[in-house]
Every structure is written in C-alpha cells, then in structure tokens.
C-alpha cells in the first residue's frame, strides 16, 4: 500500500508539472500573438498615416488638379495617430503600387529599421522617385514586400510622386548576395529596383536578397502622358 501511495504521489507531481508547463506555454503563446498583433496594427496605422500625408502634400503641390485620388480609402479622416514619430519627414517621397499583388505602400527617404516598420524606404545613393536613373526601394519581406514572392515578369509597377506617376514593367527577378550592390547601378533606361530579404519564410536574418527590376515605360505629368 505504501508503494502504491508513493507511485500515486509521483504521478500526481508529474501531472502538476506538465500542467504548469502547458499553462506557461499557453500564456507565452498568447503573449507573442498579442505582440505580433500590436506590431501589425502599428505598422498598418503608420503606413496609413504617411499615405495620408502624401495625399495632403499632393493637393498642395498640385492644386491645379481639381481631383487627385490616391487610393480611395486613404483619403478618409483618421481620428488617432495623426502623425507618426517622424515629424515632417514622415511625408513620403512617393507611393508604390503593384496592382496585381494588391500592394500599396508609401516610400520614405531612408531605410533605417524604424522607417521600414511603417513604410518602404528609398535607398540612399540611387535616383530619387521621379528622377532619371535607377530608383532603389527596400522593404521588409515579412510585411510590405511579402507579396513580391508572387511577382512575375511583365507586372506593372506604379511610382507616384507629387508631380506625376511613373509606370514600370518588371523585366528581371533574381536572388543575390547581400554584398551585390551592382543591382542598384544605373541601367541604359530609367528603372525601379525593389529589394527585400530572401527566402521569404526564413526565420532569422535572411542570407540572400530578392531583387525585382523594372524598366520605365510611361511617365505622366499633371494628367498628360509622355511615352
């Protein structure tokens, strides 16, 4: 009987330990989900805010245009988070759209970690949006540029600035080493190069870079198109 009681207590202790472990894991999992959700909401609101500030700037700088729709819903008023922590520099250089993968993202003038949590970033040393040359834009693979995994040659990329919209056609998709900066060099024709980490579902610091390059096909200024 004594041996049976000892065995029963041992089993009960093991059960209590496993129950404690299960509860601890459950709480940890819920905590991680909460952090992920908060980060995603913050990123979405931050992106919304800088898109709205771009729209406001567009109206000011292109006041000759009676209407200038950027993306429909982004014109709606935002009751909170009216401006991110970037101050005046939160006004984007441009807005990037890729219609087929349903992407719309503001492009800010830097690529630091805080910027890329809320937007895509213009890569220093490359042509600025709207300029002649190779415009470099980077974003995280697990947020705004996740959809690039479905990009295809021939897809249309639109880069809108306050002065007009440049339309590009994807002509090259490749994976390179992080040290390969040749992808950002000027090409014979004006281009847009998108950069993100690769593989897309890699956990940790990704070892490669996913590069999408598109050639300029059309430029529009204040409603008139130049081919």
Secondary structure, 3 states (H helix, E strand, C coil): CHHHHHHHHHHHHHHHHHHHHHHHHHHHHHHHHHHHHHHHHHHHHHHHHHHHHHHHHHHHHCCCCCCCCCCCHHHCCCCCCCCCCCHHHHCCCEEEEEHHHCEEEEEECCCCHHHHCCCEEECCCCCCCCCCCEEEEECCCCCCCHHHHHCCCCCEEEEEECCEEEEEEEEEEEEEECCCHHHHCCCCCCEEEEEEEECCCCCCCCCEEEEEEEEEEEEEECCEEEC
